[in-house]
Amino acid sequence: MPTVKLNKKVFNKLVGKELSDDQLRERIPMIGTDLEGIEGDDINVEVFPNRPDMLSEQGFARAFSAFIGVKTGLRNYDVKKSGSKVMIDASVKDVRPFTACALVKNLKFNDEKIREIIQIQEKLHVTFGRNRKKLAIGIYPLEKIKLPIKYFAADPNKIKFRPLEFPSEITALQILSQHPAGREYGHLLEGKEKFPFFADAGDNILSMPPVINSHITGKIEESTSEVFIECSGFDFNTCKICLNIIVTAMADMGGEIYSMELEYADGRKVTPDLDPRKIKLDVPFINKWLGLKLSEKDMVDLLAKMGYGFDMGFTLIPAYRADILHMVDLAEDVAIAYGYEKFDAEIPNVATIGQESEFETFRRRVSEILIGLGLLETSTYNLSNAPDQDEKMMTDFPLVELESAVNIDYNVLRAWMLPSLMKVLHDNKSNDYPQNIFESGNCFALDKDSETGVCEFCTLAVALCGPDTDFTRIKQVVDCLLSALDCRYVSSEAEHPSFIPGRVAYVSVNDTIIGHVGELHPQVLVNWGLEMPVAAFELSLTGLFKALKSRQ
């Protein structure tokens, strides 16, 4: 969890009430954070990753003030129209496609406030931004910028600017090797033909997200009174919430928030949007979850202590809260406001004996058999991409796509396991052969009858790769495995686009097809850049387990 250092004097002023160190030690942990200690004017707290809005004096004080009953309810922030625009070029689509932007004016910076801004930016980068992989933040002195702003992607060899705290102007590509921030975050742009940039109307480069700001136009100083803020990343809603967190913190510093118009290729957006979201308050659900008997009024009062509003049966969610996705999240905040210390501990009337799942016991046995045959077990991600899952395998499986993928390499849930093994073989071409590997794990398919629209199942894949690999060898592995499991099976002629015609077969148990076995098609090997033949099989462990259970 990130540790945040709060200035006690600033914190108490923002809270609206001065508490003693003993009172702070007692109450801070009750809000759902961990107090590391109080040393002089410094309060050191650990903030849970689900509350990025508390990663600053302003955000933490806002939450704490409501919690102790000083300033309860929903905080309202005024957003004025600036009329200024940010032009988002279609070229950023494949590198970092989204941004959310704002202006904040009438700020009065000093060393302390600059420290606070740097801290919230750094903490949001590490947590909410996943070390800048998910999003990056830029804050710029407006007096050095000519509006409107342009966001575009370009050849890094053709863009030159002076990066922050660097003595000279260099190309964007050189920044990755010559600047400390470039060496640390350059991997996020690795393999990209174009890099993203922000520039003003005078073609002055503001920054190269997610790496570094310009030294000329991207450095906040005490003389700065107006700032331009941008959050760029792969999901617009994530960028928007991050921007809301920053501008509300700056508003609590005394700044005035101004919106900007974002001109995307597919339409116009305006940020920041600080209107609260609405969720219908389900009083019976929360009472059931917490084992309480609160009235709606009691619950509304408790939610007000957590910074929420209420209107005609709906809870008003602050625009800077990124963690409220379900009624259970409100239940958690009701419990915090109610006080965990007030809950009575009870011993449940149900007695149970814990034991390992039968399926996991079966799955482990399968692994032990294959290891005994000299195969190496691998472990890969559930996430994959369409080229690996379909195009390289010459298949056309319907894939479950992620709504907010971090990058295009991991934007679908895998439909079958064999492509994951092929990627392992591709990544290990420099190692000695034969390479005989296996993996069991979850795969996913679209299912309109399930609650989520997706079903989940477990499969096993084995791949043999070497100069002597053929259908006979992989068939022997199937024979040994199913024989060791005391399972009779039948193989029959099959067709599969990933395998050589005539060298692929179905595997059936109890008249049900549970998988296929064969030699991979030469074009599949070419697609994966493999020079050795590969024979493989994939079986449904879920189906095999059910078949074995039906005999008992």
C-alpha positions as CSV (number, residue, x, y, z in Angstrom):
1,M,0.0,0.0,0.0
2,P,1.3,3.5,-0.7
3,T,2.5,5.6,2.2
4,V,1.5,9.3,2.2
5,K,3.2,12.0,4.3
6,L,0.6,14.6,5.4
7,N,1.5,18.0,6.7
8,K,-0.3,18.1,10.1
9,K,-0.9,21.9,10.0
10,V,-2.3,21.8,6.5
11,F,-4.3,18.7,7.3
12,N,-5.9,20.2,10.5
13,K,-6.8,23.4,8.7
14,L,-8.5,21.4,5.9
15,V,-10.4,19.2,8.3
16,G,-11.8,22.3,10.1
17,K,-11.0,21.0,13.5
18,E,-7.7,20.5,15.3
19,L,-7.3,17.1,16.9
20,S,-4.6,16.0,19.3
21,D,-2.1,13.4,18.3
22,D,-3.9,10.8,20.5
23,Q,-7.2,11.6,18.8
24,L,-5.6,11.3,15.4
25,R,-4.0,7.9,16.4
26,E,-7.5,6.7,17.5
27,R,-9.6,7.9,14.6
28,I,-7.4,7.7,11.5
29,P,-7.2,3.8,11.5
30,M,-11.0,3.7,11.8
31,I,-11.6,5.3,8.4
32,G,-10.0,2.3,6.7
33,T,-6.4,3.3,6.5
34,D,-3.3,2.4,8.5
35,L,-1.5,5.0,10.6
36,E,2.2,4.4,10.5
37,G,3.0,7.2,12.9
38,I,3.0,10.9,13.8
39,E,6.4,12.6,13.9
40,G,6.4,16.3,14.6
41,D,4.4,18.0,11.8
42,D,4.3,14.8,9.7
43,I,1.4,12.3,9.7
44,N,2.4,9.1,7.9
45,V,-0.5,6.9,6.7
46,E,-0.9,3.9,4.4
47,V,-3.8,4.3,2.0
48,F,-5.5,1.3,0.5
49,P,-5.3,1.1,-3.3
50,N,-9.1,1.4,-3.7
51,R,-9.0,5.0,-2.3
52,P,-6.7,7.0,-4.6
53,D,-8.8,10.1,-3.8
54,M,-7.1,10.0,-0.3
55,L,-3.5,10.2,-1.6
56,S,-3.2,13.9,-0.7
57,E,-3.7,16.2,2.3
58,Q,-6.8,17.6,0.6
59,G,-8.3,14.3,-0.3
60,F,-7.5,12.6,3.0
61,A,-8.7,15.7,5.0
62,R,-12.0,15.8,3.0
63,A,-12.7,12.1,3.8
64,F,-11.6,12.5,7.5
65,S,-13.6,15.7,8.1
66,A,-16.8,14.0,7.0
67,F,-15.9,10.9,9.0
68,I,-15.6,12.7,12.3
69,G,-18.7,14.8,11.6
70,V,-17.2,18.2,10.9
71,K,-18.1,18.5,7.1
72,T,-20.5,15.7,6.2
73,G,-22.3,14.9,3.0
74,L,-21.4,15.4,-0.6
75,R,-18.8,18.1,-1.5
76,N,-19.9,20.3,-4.3
77,Y,-17.3,21.8,-6.7
78,D,-18.0,24.5,-9.2
79,V,-16.7,24.0,-12.8
80,K,-16.5,27.0,-15.0
81,K,-16.3,26.9,-18.8
82,S,-13.0,28.0,-20.2
83,G,-13.9,27.7,-23.9
84,S,-10.4,26.2,-24.4
85,K,-9.9,23.1,-26.5
86,V,-7.7,20.1,-26.8
87,M,-7.4,18.6,-30.2
88,I,-6.9,14.8,-30.1
89,D,-5.4,13.5,-33.3
90,A,-6.4,10.0,-34.6
91,S,-2.7,9.1,-34.7
92,V,-2.7,8.4,-30.9
93,K,-5.3,5.6,-31.3
94,D,-2.6,2.8,-31.3
95,V,-0.3,4.3,-28.6
96,R,-2.3,6.0,-25.9
97,P,-5.7,6.9,-27.2
98,F,-7.5,8.9,-24.5
99,T,-6.9,12.0,-22.5
100,A,-9.0,14.1,-20.0
101,C,-7.9,17.7,-19.4
102,A,-8.7,20.7,-17.3
103,L,-7.5,24.2,-16.3
104,V,-7.2,25.3,-12.7
105,K,-6.7,29.0,-12.0
106,N,-6.1,31.4,-9.0
107,L,-3.6,29.1,-7.3
108,K,-1.0,30.4,-4.9
109,F,1.9,28.0,-4.9
110,N,4.7,27.8,-2.4
111,D,7.2,25.1,-1.5
112,E,4.6,23.2,0.5
113,K,1.9,23.3,-2.1
114,I,4.4,22.2,-4.8
115,R,5.4,19.3,-2.6
116,E,1.8,18.4,-2.2
117,I,1.2,18.5,-6.0
118,I,4.3,16.4,-6.7
119,Q,3.2,13.8,-4.1
120,I,-0.3,13.3,-5.4
121,Q,1.0,13.0,-8.9
122,E,3.6,10.5,-7.9
123,K,1.2,8.4,-5.8
124,L,-1.5,8.4,-8.4
125,H,1.1,7.3,-11.0
126,V,2.2,4.3,-8.8
127,T,-1.2,3.2,-7.7
128,F,-4.1,4.3,-9.9
129,G,-1.8,4.5,-13.0
130,R,-0.1,1.2,-12.3
131,N,3.4,2.8,-12.6
132,R,2.2,4.8,-15.6
133,K,1.1,1.7,-17.6
134,K,-2.6,2.5,-17.2
135,L,-2.4,6.3,-17.2
136,A,0.0,9.2,-16.9
137,I,-0.4,12.7,-15.5
138,G,1.0,16.0,-16.7
139,I,0.7,19.4,-14.9
140,Y,1.9,22.5,-16.7
141,P,2.2,26.2,-16.0
142,L,-0.5,27.9,-18.2
143,E,1.4,31.2,-18.5
144,K,4.0,29.4,-20.6
145,I,1.4,27.7,-22.9
146,K,-0.5,29.0,-25.9
147,L,-4.0,27.4,-26.2
148,P,-5.4,25.3,-27.8
149,I,-3.5,22.1,-27.0
150,K,-2.8,19.3,-29.5
151,Y,-2.4,15.7,-28.6
152,F,-0.9,13.6,-31.3
153,A,1.6,10.8,-32.1
154,A,4.7,11.2,-34.3
155,D,8.0,9.7,-35.3
156,P,10.2,10.0,-32.1
157,N,13.3,10.7,-34.3
158,K,11.6,13.9,-35.7
159,I,10.5,15.4,-32.4
160,K,13.0,17.3,-30.3
161,F,12.6,19.1,-27.0
162,R,14.4,19.7,-23.7
163,P,13.1,17.2,-21.1
164,L,12.6,18.2,-17.5
165,E,15.9,18.9,-15.6
166,F,18.0,18.1,-18.7
167,P,20.7,20.5,-20.0
168,S,19.9,20.4,-23.7
169,E,17.4,19.6,-26.4
170,I,17.4,16.0,-27.7
171,T,15.1,13.8,-29.8
172,A,12.3,11.9,-28.2
173,L,14.0,8.6,-29.0
174,Q,17.2,9.8,-27.3
175,I,15.3,10.6,-24.2
176,L,14.6,6.9,-23.6
177,S,18.4,6.2,-23.3
178,Q,19.8,9.5,-22.0
179,H,17.2,10.8,-19.5
180,P,16.6,8.9,-16.1
181,A,12.9,9.0,-16.6
182,G,13.3,7.7,-20.1
183,R,15.4,4.7,-18.9
184,E,12.8,4.0,-16.2
185,Y,9.6,4.3,-18.3
186,G,10.8,3.9,-21.8
187,H,9.7,0.2,-21.9
188,L,6.1,1.5,-22.0
189,L,6.8,2.9,-25.5
190,E,8.9,-0.1,-26.6
191,G,8.1,-1.3,-30.1
192,K,6.0,1.8,-31.0
193,E,6.7,3.4,-34.3
194,K,5.1,6.6,-33.1
195,F,5.2,8.2,-29.6
196,P,2.5,10.4,-28.1
197,F,3.0,14.1,-27.5
198,F,1.2,17.1,-26.1
199,A,2.0,20.5,-27.8
200,D,0.6,23.9,-27.6
201,A,-0.7,26.2,-30.4
202,G,2.9,27.4,-31.0
203,D,4.1,23.8,-31.6
204,N,6.0,23.9,-28.3
205,I,6.2,20.3,-26.9
206,L,4.7,20.1,-23.4
207,S,5.4,16.4,-22.8
208,M,5.9,12.9,-24.1
209,P,3.5,10.8,-22.0
210,P,4.0,8.6,-20.1
211,V,7.7,9.5,-19.7
212,I,8.6,13.1,-19.2
213,N,7.5,16.8,-19.3
214,S,9.3,19.5,-21.2
215,H,11.7,21.6,-19.0
216,I,10.4,24.8,-20.7
217,T,6.7,24.3,-20.6
218,G,6.2,21.6,-18.0
219,K,7.8,22.8,-14.8
220,I,5.6,24.2,-11.9
221,E,7.2,27.1,-9.9
222,E,6.2,29.3,-7.1
223,S,5.2,32.0,-9.5
224,T,2.7,29.7,-11.3
225,S,-0.9,30.6,-10.6
226,E,-2.7,28.8,-13.4
227,V,-2.1,25.2,-14.6
228,F,-3.1,22.9,-17.5
229,I,-3.7,19.3,-16.4
230,E,-3.9,16.2,-18.6
231,C,-4.4,12.6,-17.8
232,S,-3.6,10.2,-20.7
233,G,-4.1,6.5,-21.0
234,F,-6.1,3.6,-22.4
235,D,-9.5,4.1,-20.9
236,F,-11.3,7.4,-20.9
237,N,-13.3,6.8,-17.7
238,T,-10.1,6.0,-15.8
239,C,-8.5,9.2,-17.1
240,K,-11.6,11.2,-16.2
241,I,-11.7,9.9,-12.6
242,C,-8.0,10.6,-12.1
243,L,-8.5,14.2,-13.4
244,N,-11.4,14.6,-11.0
245,I,-9.1,13.5,-8.1
246,I,-6.5,16.1,-9.0
247,V,-8.7,19.1,-9.7
248,T,-10.8,18.7,-6.6
249,A,-7.6,18.5,-4.5
250,M,-6.4,21.8,-6.2
251,A,-9.8,23.3,-5.6
252,D,-9.3,22.5,-1.9
253,M,-6.0,24.4,-2.2
254,G,-8.0,27.5,-3.2
255,G,-8.0,27.1,-7.0
256,E,-10.9,27.5,-9.5
257,I,-11.7,24.7,-11.9
258,Y,-12.3,25.4,-15.6
259,S,-13.5,22.8,-18.1
260,M,-11.9,22.1,-21.5
261,E,-13.5,20.8,-24.7
262,L,-11.9,17.6,-26.0
263,E,-12.2,17.3,-29.8
264,Y,-12.0,13.6,-30.6
265,A,-12.3,12.2,-34.1
266,D,-15.6,10.6,-33.2
267,G,-17.1,13.5,-31.2
268,R,-16.7,16.1,-28.5
269,K,-16.3,15.5,-24.8
270,V,-16.0,18.0,-21.9
271,T,-13.9,17.4,-18.8
272,P,-13.8,17.6,-15.9
273,D,-17.3,16.3,-15.1
274,L,-17.8,16.5,-11.4
275,D,-21.5,15.7,-11.3
276,P,-22.1,12.8,-8.9
277,R,-23.2,9.4,-10.1
278,K,-26.5,7.9,-8.7
279,I,-27.0,4.5,-7.2
280,K,-30.4,3.3,-5.8
281,L,-29.8,2.7,-2.1
282,D,-30.8,-0.9,-1.2
283,V,-31.4,-0.7,2.5
284,P,-32.4,-4.4,3.0
285,F,-29.3,-5.6,1.0
286,I,-26.9,-3.6,3.2
287,N,-28.6,-4.6,6.4
288,K,-28.4,-8.3,5.4
289,W,-24.7,-8.0,4.6
290,L,-23.9,-6.3,7.8
291,G,-26.4,-8.0,10.1
292,L,-27.9,-4.7,11.2
293,K,-31.4,-3.2,11.3
294,L,-30.8,0.3,10.1
295,S,-33.5,2.6,8.8
296,E,-33.0,4.5,5.6
297,K,-32.5,7.7,7.5
298,D,-29.8,6.0,9.7
299,M,-28.1,4.7,6.6
300,V,-28.2,8.1,4.9
301,D,-26.6,9.7,7.9
302,L,-23.8,7.1,8.0
303,L,-23.2,7.5,4.3
304,A,-23.0,11.3,4.8
305,K,-20.1,10.6,7.2
306,M,-18.3,8.9,4.2
307,G,-18.9,11.9,1.9
308,Y,-22.0,10.8,0.1
309,G,-25.1,12.7,-0.8
310,F,-28.7,11.4,-1.0
311,D,-31.6,12.4,-3.3
312,M,-35.0,10.7,-3.5
313,G,-33.8,7.2,-2.7
314,F,-30.5,7.5,-4.6
315,T,-27.1,7.7,-3.1
316,L,-25.0,10.4,-4.8
317,I,-21.4,9.1,-5.5
318,P,-18.7,11.7,-5.6
319,A,-17.1,12.1,-9.0
320,Y,-13.6,11.5,-7.5
321,R,-14.5,8.1,-6.0
322,A,-13.1,5.3,-8.2
323,D,-14.0,2.4,-6.0
324,I,-17.8,2.4,-5.9
325,L,-19.0,-0.3,-8.4
326,H,-21.7,-2.2,-6.5
327,M,-24.0,-2.0,-3.5
328,V,-21.5,-4.0,-1.5
329,D,-19.1,-1.1,-1.8
330,L,-21.7,1.1,-0.1
331,A,-22.2,-1.5,2.5
332,E,-18.5,-1.4,3.3
333,D,-18.6,2.4,3.8
334,V,-21.8,2.1,6.0
335,A,-19.8,-0.4,8.2
336,I,-16.9,2.0,8.4
337,A,-19.1,4.9,9.4
338,Y,-21.1,2.7,11.8
339,G,-17.8,1.6,13.5
340,Y,-16.3,-1.8,13.3
341,E,-15.7,-1.6,17.0
342,K,-19.5,-1.6,17.5
343,F,-20.1,-5.0,15.8
344,D,-20.6,-7.8,18.2
345,A,-18.5,-10.9,17.5
346,E,-20.5,-14.0,17.1
347,I,-19.6,-17.6,16.6
348,P,-21.6,-19.1,13.7
349,N,-23.9,-22.0,14.3
350,V,-22.6,-23.8,11.3
351,A,-19.6,-26.1,11.7
352,T,-17.6,-27.1,8.6
353,I,-14.5,-29.1,7.8
354,G,-12.2,-27.6,5.2
355,Q,-10.7,-29.8,2.5
356,E,-9.2,-29.5,-0.9
357,S,-11.5,-29.4,-3.9
358,E,-11.9,-32.8,-5.5
359,F,-11.3,-31.1,-8.9
360,E,-8.0,-29.5,-7.7
361,T,-6.9,-32.9,-6.4
362,F,-7.6,-34.4,-9.8
363,R,-5.9,-31.5,-11.6
364,R,-2.8,-31.9,-9.4
365,R,-2.7,-35.7,-10.1
366,V,-2.8,-34.9,-13.9
367,S,0.2,-32.6,-13.4
368,E,2.2,-35.2,-11.5
369,I,1.6,-37.8,-14.2
370,L,2.9,-35.5,-16.9
371,I,5.9,-34.4,-14.8
372,G,6.6,-38.1,-14.4
373,L,6.7,-38.4,-18.2
374,G,9.4,-35.8,-18.3
375,L,7.3,-32.8,-19.3
376,L,7.8,-29.3,-17.9
377,E,4.8,-27.4,-16.5
378,T,4.3,-23.8,-17.5
379,S,2.1,-21.0,-16.1
380,T,0.8,-18.3,-18.4
381,Y,-1.8,-15.5,-18.3
382,N,-5.5,-15.9,-18.7
383,L,-5.3,-12.8,-20.9
384,S,-4.2,-13.0,-24.5
385,N,-4.9,-11.3,-27.8
386,A,-6.8,-12.1,-31.0
387,P,-3.7,-12.7,-33.2
388,D,-2.3,-15.3,-30.8
389,Q,-5.6,-17.0,-30.1
390,D,-7.0,-17.1,-33.7
391,E,-4.9,-15.7,-36.5
392,K,-1.7,-17.5,-35.8
393,M,-3.6,-20.7,-35.1
394,M,-5.7,-20.3,-38.3
395,T,-8.9,-20.6,-36.2
396,D,-11.9,-18.3,-35.8
397,F,-13.1,-18.7,-32.2
398,P,-15.5,-16.1,-30.8
399,L,-13.4,-14.3,-28.1
400,V,-14.3,-12.6,-24.9
401,E,-12.9,-9.0,-25.3
402,L,-12.0,-6.8,-22.3
403,E,-13.9,-3.5,-22.1
404,S,-10.9,-1.6,-20.6
405,A,-7.8,-3.4,-21.7
406,V,-4.4,-1.9,-20.6
407,N,-2.8,-2.8,-24.0
408,I,-3.5,-4.7,-27.2
409,D,-1.3,-7.7,-26.2
410,Y,-3.7,-8.6,-23.4
411,N,-7.2,-7.6,-24.5
412,V,-9.1,-10.9,-24.7
413,L,-9.6,-13.8,-22.4
414,R,-8.1,-17.0,-23.9
415,A,-10.5,-19.4,-25.6
416,W,-8.1,-22.3,-25.5
417,M,-4.7,-23.2,-24.0
418,L,-2.6,-24.3,-26.9
419,P,-1.8,-20.8,-28.2
420,S,-0.3,-20.0,-24.7
421,L,2.1,-23.0,-25.1
422,M,3.0,-21.9,-28.6
423,K,3.9,-18.5,-27.2
424,V,6.2,-20.2,-24.7
425,L,7.9,-22.2,-27.5
426,H,8.2,-19.0,-29.5
427,D,9.9,-17.2,-26.6
428,N,12.3,-20.1,-26.0
429,K,13.6,-20.7,-29.6
430,S,17.2,-20.1,-28.4
431,N,17.1,-22.9,-25.9
432,D,17.9,-26.5,-26.5
433,Y,15.5,-29.0,-28.0
434,P,13.4,-31.1,-27.4
435,Q,11.1,-28.8,-25.5
436,N,8.1,-30.8,-24.0
437,I,5.7,-28.6,-22.0
438,F,2.2,-28.7,-20.6
439,E,-0.2,-26.4,-18.8
440,S,-3.7,-26.6,-17.2
441,G,-5.8,-23.6,-16.5
442,N,-8.9,-21.6,-17.1
443,C,-10.3,-20.7,-20.5
444,F,-13.4,-18.7,-21.4
445,A,-16.2,-18.6,-23.9
446,L,-19.2,-16.4,-24.6
447,D,-22.4,-17.8,-23.0
448,K,-25.6,-15.8,-23.3
449,D,-27.3,-18.1,-20.7
450,S,-24.8,-17.3,-17.9
451,E,-25.2,-14.3,-15.5
452,T,-22.1,-12.6,-16.8
453,G,-22.4,-13.7,-20.4
454,V,-19.2,-15.7,-20.1
455,C,-18.6,-19.3,-19.0
456,E,-15.3,-20.6,-17.5
457,F,-13.8,-24.0,-17.9
458,C,-10.5,-25.8,-17.3
459,T,-8.4,-27.3,-20.0
460,L,-5.1,-29.2,-20.3
461,A,-2.7,-28.7,-23.2
462,V,0.5,-30.6,-24.0
463,A,3.0,-29.6,-26.7
464,L,6.0,-31.6,-27.8
465,C,8.6,-29.7,-29.9
466,G,11.7,-31.2,-31.3
467,P,13.3,-32.9,-34.4
468,D,11.7,-36.3,-33.8
469,T,8.2,-35.0,-32.8
470,D,5.3,-36.6,-34.6
471,F,1.7,-37.9,-34.1
472,T,2.8,-41.2,-32.6
473,R,4.8,-39.5,-29.8
474,I,2.0,-37.2,-28.8
475,K,-0.6,-40.0,-29.0
476,Q,1.7,-42.0,-26.6
477,V,1.4,-39.2,-24.0
478,V,-2.4,-39.2,-24.3
479,D,-2.3,-43.0,-23.8
480,C,-0.1,-42.9,-20.8
481,L,-2.1,-40.1,-19.2
482,L,-5.5,-41.6,-19.6
483,S,-4.3,-45.1,-18.7
484,A,-2.8,-43.7,-15.5
485,L,-6.2,-42.1,-14.7
486,D,-7.9,-45.5,-15.5
487,C,-9.9,-43.9,-18.2
488,R,-10.8,-45.6,-21.5
489,Y,-11.1,-43.3,-24.5
490,V,-11.7,-43.6,-28.2
491,S,-9.9,-41.6,-30.9
492,S,-11.6,-40.8,-34.2
493,E,-10.9,-38.9,-37.4
494,A,-11.1,-35.2,-37.1
495,E,-10.6,-31.9,-38.9
496,H,-9.0,-28.9,-37.2
497,P,-7.5,-25.9,-39.0
498,S,-4.5,-25.7,-36.6
499,F,-3.5,-29.3,-37.4
500,I,-2.2,-31.2,-40.5
501,P,-5.1,-32.9,-42.3
502,G,-5.0,-36.6,-41.7
503,R,-2.8,-36.2,-38.6
504,V,-5.4,-35.0,-36.1
505,A,-8.0,-37.0,-34.1
506,Y,-10.7,-36.4,-31.6
507,V,-10.4,-37.8,-28.1
508,S,-13.8,-39.0,-26.7
509,V,-14.8,-40.4,-23.3
510,N,-18.2,-41.9,-22.7
511,D,-19.2,-40.9,-26.3
512,T,-18.4,-37.3,-25.6
513,I,-15.6,-35.4,-27.4
514,I,-13.3,-33.9,-24.8
515,G,-10.4,-32.7,-27.0
516,H,-8.2,-33.3,-30.0
517,V,-4.6,-34.5,-30.6
518,G,-2.3,-34.1,-33.6
519,E,0.6,-32.5,-35.4
520,L,0.5,-28.7,-35.9
521,H,0.1,-27.4,-39.4
522,P,3.3,-26.0,-41.0
523,Q,1.7,-22.6,-41.5
524,V,0.9,-22.4,-37.8
525,L,4.6,-23.1,-37.2
526,V,5.6,-20.3,-39.6
527,N,3.1,-17.9,-38.0
528,W,4.8,-18.5,-34.6
529,G,8.3,-18.4,-36.1
530,L,9.1,-22.0,-35.1
531,E,11.5,-24.2,-37.2
532,M,10.9,-27.5,-35.3
533,P,7.8,-29.6,-35.7
534,V,5.2,-29.5,-32.9
535,A,2.7,-32.2,-31.9
536,A,0.1,-31.3,-29.3
537,F,-3.2,-32.2,-27.6
538,E,-5.7,-30.2,-25.7
539,L,-8.3,-31.8,-23.4
540,S,-11.2,-30.4,-21.4
541,L,-10.2,-31.3,-17.8
542,T,-13.7,-30.2,-16.7
543,G,-15.2,-32.7,-19.1
544,L,-12.8,-35.5,-18.2
545,F,-13.4,-35.0,-14.5
546,K,-17.2,-35.2,-15.0
547,A,-16.7,-38.4,-17.0
548,L,-14.6,-40.0,-14.3
549,K,-17.0,-38.9,-11.6
550,S,-20.0,-40.4,-13.5
551,R,-18.5,-43.9,-13.1
552,Q,-18.4,-43.7,-9.3
